[in-house]
């Protein structure tokens, strides 16, 4: 009913789509099906492959077109730039919190959820780990856990789902993890003004975007925002885009000397890239602090299964599920849902989840659509 009322008013527009209304089915195919028909230049094809990989963890032949459609239009709008949030990444979180609180929501910090409560055939709330506090759901419980952490752990009673459902979800292939360097270094305003805020580095296009120690992304937000470091200093983040195997880290103790040696060894490629890209002959002497992030860092602080970037569902043969689950009142959002991995896609999954909770969301959704139509 909700879909008919919200989408029905736009049905006439489908008739005007070039190629006919069924052209929209291309959104569920791999992006390479679009690229192969329209792009011949070798560098542009490689570049699109890298963009797909950075966003979804898969090259163009595995990335769903819907995900790239969300990004490519804005990415290449006239005057578009890859910018940095003023105040650092924290400002994004602050904006999200303001949005939640603006509409009467509340954010709980240091509130580890121990389990999702089920009464009868419905999810009714969550119980916190410390103190056992219970938070009742007014409409539904929405989880942004990965598919493996939600259905493979103890946070939800598995008996609420069929064995076939659990087997299907837990067989989802996991993408690889990351290596990171977070660095504080000496640099003057004049030196920063000669640099870019973002760099994308590829060592050898012939190896492909999925190869280990081949691609790296660099962000230097201090180029645009001098509030992120004391005067005369700057911050930098460089990482490998989901090319790090978790298997080499899986049995390593984080408190061992072996872990320290492995961190140093696996970050050598990132240091090499910085030596090549940055306009300093003495960069390593400029470094004041350097922190190395590993797949175990991802697993620990993000509570991610194997520190994974997310599901490696390869379009068009493998698809991402929509928010609903067989358990009433339990929905999912995040990179384990359609349209997939990456911030734009995850934001899309949140919209889908919010509009799937109940028909109560229909009225504000229709009001929003009416407003968009008038623009």
N, C-alpha and C positions, 0 to 999 in steps of 0.2 A: 504494500500500500504506500509506504513512504517513498519507495523508489519511483512508483508510478506518478505520485503527486509532484515530486521534486524534479524528476528528469523528464516527465511527460511534456511539460511546456516547451522543452527544447527539441522535441522530436522533429518539427519542421526544418530545423537547422541541419539535421543529418542529411536531408535531401540535397543540400547545397554543397556537401563535401565533394571535392574533386575526386573522381573515381568511384563515387557512390558511397552510401552509408556503411557498407561492409568493409570499407577501407580501414575503419577504426580497429578491425581485428588485427591489424599489423602491430598494434600496441603490445600484444602479448608475444610477438616473435622476437628473435634476437636482433639487436641493432645492426649487426653485420648485414642482415637482409636488406636494410635501407642503404647502408654504406656501399655494398657491392654494386648496387644499381646506379649509384650517383657519384661515386668518388673513384677517380683513377690515379690521382697523384699519390706516389708512394709515401712521401712524407706526411701528407694529410691523413692517409689511412693509418699510418703509425701513430700520429698524434691523437686521432680519435680513439685508437686502441688504448693509448695511455690514459686519456680522459675517462674512458669507460672503466678501466682498471682502478683508477684512483677513486672513483665513485662507488663502484659495485664490488670490487675485488675480483672481477673477471674481465677478460678482454671483450671486444665488441661481439664476438661470436657466441658469447654466453650471457651478455647483459640484456635484460629485457628492454624493449624499445620505450615502454611507458616511463621507465626511470630516466632515460636519457632525454625524452621529450620534455620532462619537467625542468631539466637544467639547460639544455642547449639553446632554447629560445632566449632566455635571459642572459646566458653567458655571452652571447654574441649580439646583444642589442647594441645599437649605436651608443657609444659613450660608456658602455659597461666596463667595470674594473673589478679585479679581485681585491677586495679591500680587507681591512682589519677592524674589528670592533674597538671603538674608543674605550679605553680602560681595561683592555684585555678580554680574555675569554669569560672572565667573571661577569662582565657586563651583560653577556648573553643570558647567563643563568639569572641574573637580577631581573632582566626583562621578562623572562618566563615566570618568575615568582610574582612579579607585579601583575601579570596577566591572570594568574590563578587567583590571587587575592582580590583583584578588582571585581571578580564575579562571585565572591563569597567563598572561595576555596581556601584551604589551609595547607601549608607545607610542614611536614614533620621531619626534623633533622635527627641524625643519630638514632634512627628508628628501624632497626633491622626487622623485617617481616619474617616471622618464624613459620607461619602457615596460613593458608587461605581457608577460611571457615566455610563449611558446607552443611546446610540443614535441609534434609530431604533430598531433592534433586536440584538444589540451587546454591550457588556461591553467595554468601550473605555478608562477608566482611573479611578482615584479616586480624591475626593475633601477633603482637610484637614480641620480640625475643626477650628483651629486658623488662621484667615486671609483668609480662603476660597481658599487657593492656590490649583490649579489644576495640577495634574501630569498625563500626557497622556501616555497611554500604547502603546508601539511600536508593540507588538504582542497580548498580552492578560493580564488580571488581574488574579493573582493567590492569593487566600485567604487561610490563615492557621487558620482562625477562626473555632471554633467548629461548628458543624451542627446547634446547637440551636442559637448561637450568630449570625451566618450568615443569616439564614432563618427565625429566630424568632424575630429579632430586626428590626431597621430602616435603617440599613446600605445599604440595597439593596431593590429596589422597588419590592414588592412581586407580583405585577401584571405581572411581566415578567415570572412568573412560573404558572403552572396549580395548581389548588387547590389540586388535588390528589398527585402531586409531593411534595408540601409543607406538606401535611398531613403525607405522608410517612416519609419524612425526620425528621419532628418535633416529630414523635412518637418514635424516636430512644431512647432506654432506657439509662439513665445516670448512670454512675458509681459513687461510693461514693467519699468522699474527704479524707483529711489528717489532722493529728495533727503533729506539728513539735516542736522541741526544738533546737535552735542554741545557743551554749554555748562556752564561752571563759573561760579557767581554768588554774590553775597553774600546771605545770608538767616539770620535768627536761628531758634532752635528754636521760639520762639513763632510766628513767621511761617510756618514749615513746618507747624506743628501745625494751622493753619487751612486747609491745602491738601490736595488729594487726591493720591495717588501716580500716578494715571492719569487722563487726559482724552482723550476722542474728540471731535473737532471736525468739523462739517460746515457749510460756508458756505452752500450752497443745495441742498436736497434735490431740487429740480426739475431740476438739472443731472445728477443720477445719481451713483452712487458711483465710476464710472470716469472722471469728468471731471478734467482737469488743474487743479491749484491749487484744489481744492474740499474735500478731506478731509485731515485731519492727525491723527496720534496722538502723545500726549505722555506720557512717563514721567518721574517725578521720584522716583527710588528713595531719595533722601535723606530723604524724608518718613518712611520707615520705618527707615532704616539710616544712622546718623550716622557710620559708619566709612568712608563712601565719599568724604568730603571733610573738610578741616580744620575745626576749630570756627569757626562763623560763616559757613560756606560750604555750598553744595549743588551737586549735579549734576543735569543735565536732558538728555533726549534727545527730539527731536521729528522726525517724518519724514512724508513723503507715502507712502501705502500702494500702491506699484507703479502710479503714474500718470505716471511720467516717461519720455518718449520717449528712446530711446537715439540716435536719428538725429541730434539736434542736437549730440550730444557726439562722435559717431563719428570725425570728422576733426580734432578739437581736440587739440593737443599739450598734455600735462599741465604742461609747463614754460613755457608761453607766457603772455603777459599776457592773451591772449584767454580762456584758461581761467580766470584769476582774475576777469575781468569777468563771464564767464558764471556762475561760481559765485555771485558776489554778486547777480546779477540773478535767478537761479533760486531763491535762498534768501529772497527778499523776502517771498514768501507765508508762509513759516514764521515769520519775524519778526513779520509782521502778526498771525498767529494767537496768538503768545505775548503780544503787546500786548493782545489782546482777552481772553485767558483768565486770565492770571496777575493776582493782586491787588496789583500794583505800578504806581504811576504813573511810576516811574523805573527800570524793569527794565533798560533798555539801559545805564544808568549803573552798574548793579550787576554787569554781566557782566565777569568777569576773563579768561576765555578762551573762544573760540568756534571750533570746527572744523566745516567744511562738508564733507559727504560727497556724492558724485555717482555717477552710473552708472559713471564711469571708476574710482571708488574701489572699487565692487563688482567690476568686471572685474579690477582689479589684485590686490586683497587676497583676494578670495574665488575668484579664477580662474573667474569665471562668464562664460559666453558672453553678450556684449553687456550684462553687468551685470544679467542678467534675474533676476526673482524665481523663474522656473521656467516649465515648460510651461503654455501657456494652452489646455489641452484642455477643450473645452466639453462637459459632459455634456448629454444622453446620447449624442450622436452621435460624440464622440471620447472614447476611453478611455485609461487609464494601463495600461501593460504590467505583468506580474508579474516577479519577480526574474530568472528564468532567461533565458539568451541561447542562441543556436545553438551557441556555443562551449562545450564541456564545461569545467567548472571555472571559468567566469566568470559571476558573478552581479552584479546591480545592486541598490542600495538608494538611498534619497533621494527627492527630489521629482520625479524623472523616472519613478517607479514608482507603482503602486497603493499606497495610495489617493490620493496627490497631494501638493499643496503644504501647507506649514505644519508646525510642530513635532509636533503629535499625529499627523498623517498620516505624516510622515517616520519617527517612532518606530515606527509600525505597519509601514512598509516594512522597517525593520531586523529586526523580529520575523519577518516573512515570509521575508526572506533567510536569517536564521539557521536557520530551520526547513526551508530548502530545500537546504542544503548537502549533506547526506547523511542516511541513515537513522540515523546515530549520534546525531542530535539527538532522535530519537523517544523514547527512554527518559526523558531528563530532562523532555521536553515532557509525556509522560503523567503523570509524577510531579507536575509542576506543576498539571496539570488535576485530578488526584485531590485535591490539596491545596485547590484552589479549590472543588471540589464539597463538601468537608467544612465549609466556612465557613458 
